[in-house]
Structures are given as C-alpha cells and as structure tokens.
Amino acid sequence: MSETGGRPRRAWIARLGPRGEVGLDRAASPRAIVEDAVARVGADPVRWAIELNSVVLRRIVDEVPVLGGSPAAVEMLRRGNEATTLRALFTLAEGPAAAPPTGEAILAGIREFVHRAIPLERVLHGVRVGHAATTEAFLRACAGLVGPEEAVAEVTAISRELFSYVDELSDTMIRAYLVEHEVWSTSAAAARADLVRSLLSDAAAADVDEASRVLGYNLRRTHEAVVVWSDSPKGGATLQAAAIELLRARSATTTLVVPVASGRLWAWGTVPPDGTDRTDGMDRTDRTDRTDRTDRTHPTGSWETVTEALSRQRMQAAFGAPGSGVAGFRRSHREAQRGERVERLRREAGRAPRYATAYADVAAIALLATDLDAAGDFVRRELGGLAARGAPMEALRTTLYHYLDAERSLVDVARRLHVARGTVTYRVKRAQEVLGHDLDDRRFALHTALALAEELGDAVLLPRDVER
C-alpha cells in the first residue's frame, strides 16, 4: 500500500462516490480547501465525504443536542466536522504525515463550545459519536471496494489509522479547549454571561445593586427582552449592533447584550414603564452609565423600524413583554424565548418567516404548544378528517379558521384571503361536512385547533414519530 508516482496508496479511495446527487457547492468548507481536496484525491471521494458529513452531523446532534443550539451553531459544527472528515480521507489516502493540520474550522468550534459553557466531556462525546459513524462508513466502503483476499488486512489497517487519527484529534481539541477556557473564564464577558444566567435562575438571590454595577445595566428599571438570531453564522459584533439598534427603536435608554451561540444572542433594554419616551425623566446615573443611549430624536417604539432593520440584515427577533425589576427581566426573557420557539416551529411547518415577533401576538400558541405531543393529539382529535395533509384540506382549514376569527363575515374572509365570497361559502360548507358536526359544537376547541394547525402545520397535524 505504499504511495507510488503521486497516486493514492489506497487505490479504492479514488473509487469512493456519493449515493445521491451531491455537488461540490454543498461543501461547508471554503472553496480553496475543497479545490485542494479535489486535486489530492479526486472529485467523487470529496463528494462522498460531503455526503458522509451530513449523515454524521445528524447523528452527533441527535445524540449530543447541546452541541447544536441554533441553525448557525449547527452550521459551525458542520464546517468543523467536514474538516475532520476530509482530514480522515487524506490520512487514509496519503498517510498521516501528508494530512494537513486540523484547521481553523475545528478550533472555531472549540471557541464556540467554551463560550456557550458546554462541558468538555460533552464535546468529547460528540467527537466519539462522529468518529464511530465515520469509521463505520469507511469500513463499509472498503468492504464493498476491496477484494476478499485483502479485506481483513485493509479493515484492520483502517481501524488502526483512524483510531490514531481521532486520538490525536482529541488531544488537540482538549488542549485548545483548556487554553480557550482559561482565557474565557478570566474575561469580563464570561463574568457577565455567568451573572446573567444566575439572574435568570429562579433560585438567584443576587445583590441587585451589585449586579447592576457589574453589568453596567440598571436591573431596577423596566426591561424589554429580545432574542435575536440568524440562520447563517454572523460575527458577534454584527449581531450585537443589530440588537442595540432594535432596542433603541423600542425606546430603550440602556442595553445589555449577551451572546449565547453562533448566530444567536440575548439582549435587554430599559424602557419607559408605559411604553412612552421618558428620556427627560432619567436620573443622572441612567444618563451616564452606558454610551449606547437612545438617540433623543429616534421615533418611539417603532415596530416598522424594527421589522425593516431585521429584514435588511436577514435576522429574526422575538420580544418579551416589558417587566420591572429582576422578576420582569427574567419573565420578559422567558417570553422572548417562547416567541423564538414558535417562530422556529413555524419555519419547520414551511410558514413565511416573521422578522419581528411580539410575545403578546403568539402567547396563546406558545402556551398551547408547550407540550407539542399533547397539542398534536388535541388538534387531530378536534379536526378529524380536516387534519389531513394536502393543499385542498389546508385551504379548508385556513378558510374556516378565518371565518370563525372574523365572526362569520364572508366579506371579511374573502378580503383577507383574496378570494370570492362564493369560494368562502363553498369551503366553509365543505369543511363542516368533513368535520361532521355543526360549527357551534365545541366552537372554542375547534377555533383553537384550527389556530394551532394554521401556525404550526405538520408539527401538530402529524404524530411526532411519523416521517415528515
């Protein structure tokens, strides 16, 4: 298996190929790295590695969910795992000495895990899960491409080399984690993040004035919390600037921002108790404790400004209702998180994204969907045949939902859905036939089930163990 003439020392590596249609443009790695990989081992083996990475990534996130946390965090994990998969490919094709260094993608993931306070043992658990899945794939491929007389020796060699590779990788990751943890644990950012997490705990009994001093943020004021996220990795400074802009548009006089994952952060702003601009009544401390004060000429609480800013930067945000003191700080944050969860469920259902979500607008859905399995059972039981998938039944559900919501006004529903009154009449009649009972029977339960189906789609229309 020695390397001769620049050819791979294992000829079967060059015959690797994906099972499905996988383009090189689906790689998570930068283009230059992909092109170098193709030059070294060929396009088909690289496409095979890209496909394998998607399978391994799902297994890691399923078995160690904490390593995910947000779409952007999963994307970062995808880049790091693809880098390790390609390096494993090079190791087998060219030998350990020819494989390139671990790379920035993996080390960036380590920084992410440290900043999110993910324990080292969970990180290593993810490495073990990924190694097992990757080794299994290489061994399966080898068995199919190598003759029986060579298979035993080749499988033994692959197992040994991949074990040595992952052992070295684990050592590198441990060292990087400990170095980053040492730096992070002594930084002001870590102290602020730990203090905020303590304040969010029901068991927290922190000195409010001391916590305010450390955070540079007056916890005795009225707070509006927001969770800001993006499905693509964005720099922390970009997200932070966006969060401050959003809170200023909501009349916040001071802000507190805490990054929690790649592409996701928590933030709070001190706002007037009744939602009006009270900058003239600020005390001296509030005027000077932060440099990111609201511009006195900024429009008060402009929801249009918030939505426009999010749309421009391709981000989403969920806001909690304002609350006073530490209890309000905590409650508003929990509401913002519930609003974010509703939006993520809506996205899974294929609904158009809402850039800005106020908890007050989704509170009922958020509470009803706290137990998604129970919510799904309720929806399917109440709607019966009307819960079936497909465009025709979805049109009946949507029309009936708006019909009940509009107090049975055909004109109003026709205007909302941009259809003729006759179409509304037909759909309502047909929906009632599918239901098999009068609309006044269990009207509240029916309207509630329709609202859940309208917002969350398959998340409540299908049992959780059914393939979507």
Disulfide bonds with the S-S distance in Angstrom:
none
